[in-house]
Amino acid sequence: MADRGKTLFQGEAGCAACHTSTGQGNIAMGSANLTDQIWTVANIKSKSDHGKLLNAIKYVITNGIGRTMPAWESRFT
């Protein structure tokens, strides 16, 4: 699954275009650093609840964030 995620992130899903190949984000674009463990949008009070955090991240990816990040629902199954 990790290899498939890397393939999607780096290629066909296009995540790296904004979040960079290292996942640290493009500051000029305002894209989030995905490596710093700071979750400003998918913020779950209890970080120990992995299931809730995973669901919040899936929600953001699927539905987008207003004008900040597009919804990617049509690219993922």
Phi, psi and chi 1 to 4 in degrees:
 res  aa     phi    psi   chi1   chi2   chi3   chi4
   1 MET       -  -37.0  -73.2  179.2   63.7      -
   2 ALA   -64.2  -40.8      -      -      -      -
   3 ASP   -64.4  -40.6  -73.7  -20.5      -      -
   4 ARG   -65.0  -42.0  177.8   68.0  177.7  135.5
   5 GLY   -61.6  -41.9      -      -      -      -
   6 LYS   -63.6  -42.5 -177.3  176.2 -179.5  178.3
   7 THR   -60.7  -44.8  -61.3      -      -      -
   8 LEU   -63.7  -48.0  -73.9  168.0      -      -
   9 PHE   -60.1  -46.5 -171.2   90.2      -      -
  10 GLN   -79.6  -23.7  -59.8  -67.1  -14.8      -
  11 GLY  -126.5 -100.6      -      -      -      -
  12 GLU   -60.6  -29.9   62.9 -170.0   83.5      -
  13 ALA   -80.2  -27.2      -      -      -      -
  14 GLY    83.7   12.6      -      -      -      -
  15 CYS   -58.4  -42.2  -52.9      -      -      -
  16 ALA   -63.7  -20.9      -      -      -      -
  17 ALA   -59.2  -34.3      -      -      -      -
  18 CYS  -106.5  -38.4  -64.1      -      -      -
  19 HIS   -91.2    0.1  -66.1  -74.4      -      -
  20 THR    67.9  162.5   74.3      -      -      -
  21 SER   -66.0  -20.6   62.1      -      -      -
  22 THR   -92.0   -8.0   62.9      -      -      -
  23 GLY    81.7    6.0      -      -      -      -
  24 GLN   -85.2   -3.6  -66.2  177.9  -33.7      -
  25 GLY    82.4  152.8      -      -      -      -
  26 ASN  -101.4  106.2 -178.2  -26.6      -      -
  27 ILE   -58.2  -39.7  -66.0  170.5      -      -
  28 ALA   -62.0  -29.8      -      -      -      -
  29 MET   -88.9  -15.9  -66.6  179.2   76.2      -
  30 GLY    81.5   16.7      -      -      -      -
  31 SER   -81.2  142.7   56.0      -      -      -
  32 ALA   -68.2  147.1      -      -      -      -
  33 ASN   -80.4  116.6  179.2  -14.3      -      -
  34 LEU   -90.2    2.4  -56.1  176.2      -      -
  35 THR  -106.8   -5.3   67.5      -      -      -
  36 ASP   -97.6    3.0   62.1    5.9      -      -
  37 GLN    63.1   20.0  -59.9  -61.6  -52.3      -
  38 ILE  -102.7  113.9  -62.0  171.0      -      -
  39 TRP  -110.0   92.7  -56.5   98.3      -      -
  40 THR   -80.6  -26.1   56.6      -      -      -
  41 VAL  -103.0  -49.3  176.7      -      -      -
  42 ALA   -91.6   58.1      -      -      -      -
  43 ASN   -87.9  115.5 -173.2   21.7      -      -
  44 ILE  -111.2  124.6  -57.7  -59.3      -      -
  45 LYS   -56.9  -41.4  -66.4 -177.0 -169.3  -71.7
  46 SER   -99.1   94.3  174.3      -      -      -
  47 LYS   -60.9  -18.4  -61.1  -77.7 -175.9  178.3
  48 SER   -75.8  -12.1   62.1      -      -      -
  49 ASP   -89.0   85.6 -169.1  -26.4      -      -
  50 HIS   -58.5  -39.6 -179.4   73.8      -      -
  51 GLY   -61.9  -43.9      -      -      -      -
  52 LYS   -66.6  -40.5  -75.1 -176.3 -179.8  178.6
  53 LEU   -63.6  -45.5  179.1   58.3      -      -
  54 LEU   -60.4  -43.4 -177.0   59.3      -      -
  55 ASN   -63.7  -38.6  -73.9  -22.5      -      -
  56 ALA   -65.6  -41.6      -      -      -      -
  57 ILE   -65.3  -43.9  -67.9  167.7      -      -
  58 LYS   -59.6  -40.5  -74.4  179.5  179.9 -179.9
  59 TYR   -62.1  -45.5 -179.9   85.8      -      -
  60 VAL   -63.2  -44.8  168.4      -      -      -
  61 ILE   -64.5  -42.9  -67.8  169.9      -      -
  62 THR   -68.5  -44.4  -59.3      -      -      -
  63 ASN  -100.9  -11.9  -62.7  -68.0      -      -
  64 GLY    76.4 -176.6      -      -      -      -
  65 ILE  -133.4   89.5  -52.8  166.9      -      -
  66 GLY    45.9 -126.4      -      -      -      -
  67 ARG   -93.6    1.2  -64.5 -175.8  -52.2  176.6
  68 THR   -80.3  -44.6  -54.6      -      -      -
  69 MET  -140.1  130.5 -176.0  178.8  120.2      -
  70 PRO   -69.9  159.4   25.3  -31.9      -      -
  71 ALA   -75.3  138.2      -      -      -      -
  72 TRP  -112.1   16.4  -65.0  102.6      -      -
  73 GLU   -52.8  -39.1 -178.9  176.8   32.1      -
  74 SER   -74.1  -13.6   62.8      -      -      -
  75 ARG   -95.2  -15.4  -67.9 -172.4  179.3 -152.9
  76 PHE  -121.9  152.2  -60.8  110.9      -      -
  77 THR  -111.2      -   59.7      -      -      -
